[in-house]
Amino acid sequence: MTLKTKKNLLEKSMSVFAQKGYAEASVRDIADAANVNVSAIKYYFGNKRGLYEAVLNLFVRFVRAEISTVFERAKSLAAQNAINADNASDCLCDLFSRLVRLLCSKKIPSDAVTIFLSEYAHTSASYKVIEKGLISPVNDLTAELIVAATQGKLTLQEAYLHSFPLLTQLFVFKSHEKGVRYAAGWKRYGEKEIDVITELCLRHTRAVIHDLAK
């Protein structure tokens, strides 16, 4: 067995999990799709759960790498005691812009996004992978930036509660893509369409922050 086999299993299982969901996808389905023996799954990942969580980890690592500069900037500003309403709002918009563009573009395989959105909406025993690696860190940063952007008019707990609908708006344009494209008369999500979606999400975000800062 080779690393090529492992990579192939990750890629093919991603498609199977996206199409059938974790519960309905069998190790036989995955092995057949990857054109390998079922034993290869046990060898590399232990079992179906291990393979599924490896797929989730791939998604988490990729997204975290894409938004790492926002975390670094926020951390640097905080360390210098230089964070204020303006740069906190800028950081928040930068974070949201990167996330919505990732979800709606082809930079991440559509199957990976489908699996993430499914896990986010219907948490399984493997939710801990995306919660610890991505959801919690992004929620934490979002809440902290909301507090700073509103000049401390919200408690951290209140900011956390506001972070959920603000983040969910980024997901809905992908999870309901067909409906969005139908309503907007779009054939696909190209660069122009993603620009429109991104700006819409940022306008909503700025409006909420402005209202909360009153």
KEKE-3310 file (N, C-alpha, C; in steps of 0.2 Angstrom, whole numbers, plus 5000, padded with zeros to 4 digits):
npx = (5004:5002:5006:4999:4988:4982:4979:4970:4960:4955:4951:4941:4932:4927:4918:4909:4904:4899:4888:4880:4880:4886:4881:4874:4884:4894:4909:4912:4906:4915:4927:4925:4923:4936:4943:4950:4955:4944:4951:4961:4956:4955:4968:4974:4966:4959:4945:4928:4924:4936:4941:4932:4933:4946:4944:4936:4946:4955:4948:4947:4960:4964:4955:4959:4972:4970:4964:4973:4981:4972:4969:4982:4984:4975:4979:4992:4988:4981:4991:4999:4991:4983:4971:4956:4940:4939:4950:4946:4934:4938:4946:4936:4928:4937:4940:4927:4925:4935:4931:4918:4921:4929:4920:4910:4918:4928:4939:4940:4935:4919:4912:4918:4914:4900:4900:4905:4895:4884:4888:4889:4876:4869:4875:4886:4895:4907:4908:4916:4928:4927:4922:4932:4943:4940:4926:4925:4937:4935:4922:4926:4936:4927:4918:4926:4931:4919:4916:4927:4924:4912:4916:4916:4903:4896:4894:4905:4898:4886:4891:4895:4883:4878:4887:4884:4872:4878:4889:4882:4875:4885:4886:4874:4873:4879:4874:4861:4862:4856:4843:4847:4853:4843:4834:4841:4844:4855:4867:4877:4890:4901:4915:4910:4898:4901:4908:4897:4889:4899:4900:4887:4886:4896:4890:4879:4885:4893:4882:4875:4885:4887:4874:4874:4884:4879)
npy = (4994:5011:5029:5036:5028:5031:5044:5044:5037:5046:5056:5050:5045:5057:5061:5050:5052:5064:5062:5052:5054:5052:5041:5032:5029:5016:5006:4997:5004:5015:5009:5003:5014:5020:5010:5000:4987:4983:4982:4992:5003:5001:4999:5012:5021:5015:5013:5017:5029:5034:5037:5046:5057:5060:5066:5077:5084:5087:5097:5107:5110:5116:5127:5134:5138:5147:5157:5161:5173:5183:5179:5181:5194:5200:5195:5201:5215:5215:5211:5222:5231:5238:5237:5243:5251:5253:5245:5233:5231:5230:5219:5209:5210:5206:5193:5187:5190:5182:5169:5168:5168:5157:5147:5148:5148:5138:5134:5126:5109:5105:5094:5093:5105:5102:5091:5097:5107:5099:5092:5103:5107:5095:5088:5076:5062:5065:5079:5086:5087:5098:5107:5110:5112:5122:5129:5134:5142:5152:5157:5162:5172:5180:5185:5192:5202:5208:5214:5223:5231:5237:5245:5240:5239:5228:5213:5199:5187:5192:5196:5184:5178:5186:5183:5170:5172:5181:5173:5162:5168:5168:5155:5151:5155:5146:5133:5135:5137:5134:5139:5153:5156:5154:5164:5175:5175:5169:5159:5152:5152:5163:5174:5187:5185:5180:5191:5200:5193:5192:5206:5209:5202:5208:5221:5218:5214:5226:5234:5228:5229:5243:5246:5240:5247:5259)
npz = (5000:4997:4999:4989:4987:4999:4998:4987:4992:5002:4993:4985:4995:4999:4990:4990:5003:5003:4993:4999:5013:5029:5037:5028:5018:5014:5019:5009:4998:4997:4995:4983:4975:4976:4970:4977:4990:5004:5015:5014:5019:5033:5036:5033:5040:5050:5052:5046:5052:5056:5043:5039:5048:5044:5032:5036:5043:5033:5027:5037:5040:5028:5027:5038:5035:5025:5031:5041:5041:5045:5059:5064:5062:5070:5083:5084:5084:5096:5105:5105:5110:5102:5096:5089:5086:5072:5066:5071:5065:5052:5052:5055:5043:5034:5038:5036:5022:5016:5020:5015:5001:5000:5002:4992:4980:4969:4975:4985:4985:4980:4986:4998:5004:5005:5014:5025:5028:5030:5041:5050:5051:5055:5068:5071:5079:5075:5075:5083:5077:5067:5076:5086:5078:5069:5070:5083:5085:5075:5079:5092:5088:5080:5090:5099:5090:5088:5100:5101:5090:5093:5103:5116:5120:5121:5130:5131:5130:5124:5112:5107:5104:5094:5085:5079:5070:5061:5055:5050:5039:5029:5026:5020:5007:5000:5005:5000:4987:4974:4975:4977:4965:4956:4961:4958:4945:4940:4932:4937:4950:4947:4946:4947:4952:4965:4970:4972:4981:4992:4995:4999:5011:5018:5019:5027:5038:5042:5045:5055:5065:5066:5071:5083:5090:5093)
capx = (5000:5006:5003:4995:4982:4979:4976:4965:4954:4952:4947:4935:4927:4924:4913:4904:4901:4895:4882:4876:4880:4891:4877:4872:4890:4897:4916:4912:4905:4921:4932:4923:4924:4943:4946:4954:4952:4941:4957:4965:4953:4957:4976:4976:4961:4956:4938:4925:4924:4943:4942:4927:4936:4952:4941:4935:4952:4958:4944:4948:4967:4964:4952:4963:4978:4967:4962:4978:4983:4967:4971:4989:4984:4971:4983:4997:4985:4979:4998:5002:4986:4982:4965:4951:4934:4940:4954:4943:4929:4942:4948:4930:4926:4942:4938:4920:4926:4939:4926:4912:4924:4931:4914:4907:4922:4930:4945:4939:4931:4912:4910:4921:4910:4894:4901:4906:4889:4880:4890:4888:4869:4867:4881:4887:4900:4913:4907:4921:4934:4927:4921:4938:4948:4937:4920:4926:4942:4932:4917:4930:4938:4922:4915:4931:4931:4913:4917:4931:4921:4907:4919:4915:4896:4893:4898:4908:4893:4882:4895:4895:4876:4877:4892:4881:4868:4883:4892:4877:4874:4891:4885:4867:4873:4882:4869:4855:4865:4851:4838:4850:4854:4836:4831:4845:4844:4862:4868:4883:4894:4907:4919:4906:4892:4904:4909:4890:4888:4903:4899:4881:4887:4899:4886:4875:4889:4894:4876:4874:4890:4885:4868:4876:4889:4875)
capy = (5000:5018:5036:5037:5024:5034:5050:5042:5035:5052:5060:5046:5044:5063:5061:5046:5055:5070:5060:5048:5055:5047:5035:5028:5027:5010:5005:4994:5009:5019:5005:5002:5020:5021:5004:4996:4982:4986:4982:4998:5008:4999:5000:5019:5025:5011:5012:5022:5035:5037:5040:5052:5062:5063:5071:5083:5087:5091:5104:5111:5113:5120:5134:5138:5141:5152:5163:5162:5180:5187:5178:5184:5202:5201:5193:5206:5221:5214:5211:5229:5235:5243:5236:5248:5249:5253:5239:5227:5230:5228:5212:5205:5210:5202:5186:5185:5190:5176:5163:5167:5167:5150:5142:5149:5147:5131:5133:5120:5104:5106:5089:5095:5110:5099:5087:5102:5110:5094:5091:5109:5107:5089:5086:5068:5061:5068:5086:5089:5089:5104:5112:5111:5115:5128:5133:5137:5147:5157:5160:5166:5178:5184:5188:5196:5207:5212:5218:5228:5235:5240:5248:5237:5240:5222:5209:5194:5183:5195:5196:5177:5176:5189:5180:5165:5174:5184:5168:5158:5171:5166:5148:5150:5156:5139:5128:5136:5140:5133:5144:5159:5157:5155:5171:5181:5174:5167:5152:5149:5157:5165:5179:5193:5183:5179:5198:5202:5189:5195:5213:5209:5199:5213:5226:5216:5214:5232:5237:5226:5232:5250:5247:5238:5252:5265)
capz = (5000:4996:5000:4983:4989:5005:4995:4982:4997:5004:4987:4983:5000:5000:4985:4993:5009:5000:4990:5003:5020:5033:5039:5022:5015:5017:5017:5002:4993:4997:4992:4976:4972:4975:4967:4982:4994:5010:5020:5014:5024:5040:5036:5034:5044:5056:5051:5042:5056:5055:5036:5038:5052:5041:5027:5039:5045:5027:5026:5043:5039:5022:5028:5043:5032:5021:5035:5046:5042:5049:5066:5065:5062:5076:5088:5084:5087:5103:5109:5105:5113:5097:5092:5090:5083:5065:5063:5073:5060:5046:5053:5054:5036:5030:5039:5032:5015:5015:5021:5010:4995:5000:5002:4985:4974:4967:4978:4989:4982:4982:4990:5005:5007:5006:5020:5031:5029:5033:5048:5054:5052:5059:5071:5072:5084:5072:5074:5087:5073:5065:5081:5089:5073:5065:5072:5089:5084:5071:5084:5097:5085:5078:5096:5101:5086:5088:5106:5100:5085:5096:5108:5122:5122:5121:5134:5126:5129:5119:5106:5104:5102:5088:5080:5075:5063:5056:5052:5046:5032:5025:5024:5017:5000:4997:5006:4996:4980:4968:4976:4976:4958:4953:4963:4956:4938:4939:4930:4941:4954:4944:4950:4948:4957:4972:4972:4974:4988:4997:4997:5002:5017:5022:5021:5032:5044:5044:5047:5062:5070:5067:5075:5090:5093:5095)
cpx = (5004:5002:4998:4988:4978:4975:4970:4959:4951:4948:4940:4930:4924:4918:4907:4900:4897:4888:4878:4876:4884:4887:4876:4878:4893:4905:4916:4911:4911:4926:4931:4925:4932:4947:4951:4951:4949:4947:4961:4962:4955:4964:4977:4972:4958:4949:4935:4925:4931:4944:4938:4930:4943:4950:4940:4941:4956:4955:4946:4955:4967:4961:4956:4969:4976:4966:4967:4980:4978:4968:4977:4988:4980:4975:4989:4994:4983:4986:5000:4997:4984:4975:4960:4945:4935:4944:4950:4937:4932:4944:4942:4928:4931:4941:4932:4921:4930:4935:4921:4915:4926:4925:4910:4911:4924:4937:4945:4934:4923:4909:4912:4916:4903:4895:4901:4899:4884:4882:4889:4880:4866:4873:4881:4893:4907:4913:4913:4927:4933:4925:4928:4943:4946:4932:4922:4931:4939:4926:4921:4932:4933:4919:4920:4931:4925:4913:4921:4928:4916:4909:4917:4908:4893:4897:4901:4902:4888:4885:4895:4888:4875:4882:4888:4877:4873:4887:4888:4876:4879:4889:4879:4868:4876:4877:4863:4857:4860:4846:4841:4851:4848:4833:4835:4846:4851:4863:4873:4885:4900:4910:4914:4900:4895:4906:4902:4889:4892:4901:4892:4882:4891:4895:4881:4879:4891:4888:4874:4879:4889:4879:4870:4881:4885:4875)
cpy = (5006:5024:5038:5034:5028:5041:5049:5040:5041:5056:5056:5046:5051:5063:5056:5049:5060:5068:5056:5050:5050:5040:5030:5026:5021:5009:5001:4999:5013:5015:5004:5008:5022:5015:5001:4991:4986:4987:4988:5003:5007:5000:5007:5023:5021:5009:5017:5029:5038:5040:5047:5058:5065:5067:5077:5087:5090:5097:5109:5114:5117:5127:5138:5141:5147:5158:5165:5169:5184:5186:5181:5191:5204:5200:5199:5213:5220:5214:5218:5234:5240:5242:5241:5247:5249:5247:5233:5225:5227:5221:5207:5204:5206:5195:5183:5185:5183:5169:5162:5165:5160:5146:5143:5148:5140:5130:5127:5115:5105:5100:5090:5100:5107:5095:5092:5105:5105:5092:5097:5109:5101:5086:5079:5068:5064:5076:5089:5091:5096:5110:5114:5115:5121:5132:5137:5143:5153:5161:5164:5172:5183:5188:5193:5203:5211:5216:5224:5233:5239:5244:5246:5238:5234:5218:5203:5189:5185:5195:5189:5175:5180:5186:5174:5167:5177:5179:5164:5161:5169:5159:5147:5151:5150:5134:5129:5139:5139:5138:5151:5161:5158:5162:5176:5180:5172:5160:5148:5154:5158:5171:5185:5191:5183:5186:5201:5199:5192:5202:5213:5207:5204:5219:5224:5216:5221:5236:5235:5229:5239:5251:5245:5243:5258:5266)
cpz = (5000:4998:4995:4984:4994:5002:4990:4987:5000:4999:4986:4988:5001:4995:4987:4999:5008:4997:4995:5010:5024:5035:5033:5018:5018:5015:5010:4997:4992:4993:4985:4972:4971:4972:4971:4986:5000:5015:5020:5018:5031:5041:5037:5039:5050:5054:5047:5045:5055:5048:5036:5042:5048:5035:5030:5041:5039:5026:5031:5042:5033:5024:5033:5040:5028:5025:5041:5047:5046:5057:5068:5066:5069:5083:5089:5086:5094:5108:5110:5108:5109:5093:5094:5086:5075:5063:5065:5067:5053:5046:5052:5047:5032:5031:5036:5025:5013:5015:5016:5003:4994:4999:4995:4979:4973:4970:4982:4986:4984:4987:4997:5008:5009:5013:5026:5033:5032:5040:5053:5056:5056:5062:5072:5078:5082:5072:5078:5083:5070:5070:5084:5084:5069:5068:5078:5089:5080:5076:5089:5094:5083:5084:5099:5097:5086:5095:5105:5095:5087:5102:5115:5124:5123:5126:5129:5125:5124:5112:5103:5101:5095:5083:5076:5069:5058:5052:5048:5039:5027:5022:5019:5009:4996:4999:5002:4989:4975:4969:4975:4969:4954:4954:4959:4948:4936:4937:4934:4946:4951:4949:4952:4953:4964:4974:4975:4981:4993:5000:5001:5010:5022:5024:5027:5039:5047:5047:5054:5067:5071:5072:5083:5094:5095:5103)
residu = (MET:THR:LEU:LYS:THR:LYS:LYS:ASN:LEU:LEU:GLU:LYS:SER:MET:SER:VAL:PHE:ALA:GLN:LYS:GLY:TYR:ALA:GLU:ALA:SER:VAL:ARG:ASP:ILE:ALA:ASP:ALA:ALA:ASN:VAL:ASN:VAL:SER:ALA:ILE:LYS:TYR:TYR:PHE:GLY:ASN:LYS:ARG:GLY:LEU:TYR:GLU:ALA:VAL:LEU:ASN:LEU:PHE:VAL:ARG:PHE:VAL:ARG:ALA:GLU:ILE:SER:THR:VAL:PHE:GLU:ARG:ALA:LYS:SER:LEU:ALA:ALA:GLN:ASN:ALA:ILE:ASN:ALA:ASP:ASN:ALA:SER:ASP:CYS:LEU:CYS:ASP:LEU:PHE:SER:ARG:LEU:VAL:ARG:LEU:LEU:CYS:SER:LYS:LYS:ILE:PRO:SER:ASP:ALA:VAL:THR:ILE:PHE:LEU:SER:GLU:TYR:ALA:HIS:THR:SER:ALA:SER:TYR:LYS:VAL:ILE:GLU:LYS:GLY:LEU:ILE:SER:PRO:VAL:ASN:ASP:LEU:THR:ALA:GLU:LEU:ILE:VAL:ALA:ALA:THR:GLN:GLY:LYS:LEU:THR:LEU:GLN:GLU:ALA:TYR:LEU:HIS:SER:PHE:PRO:LEU:LEU:THR:GLN:LEU:PHE:VAL:PHE:LYS:SER:HIS:GLU:LYS:GLY:VAL:ARG:TYR:ALA:ALA:GLY:TRP:LYS:ARG:TYR:GLY:GLU:LYS:GLU:ILE:ASP:VAL:ILE:THR:GLU:LEU:CYS:LEU:ARG:HIS:THR:ARG:ALA:VAL:ILE:HIS:ASP:LEU:ALA:LYS)
# end
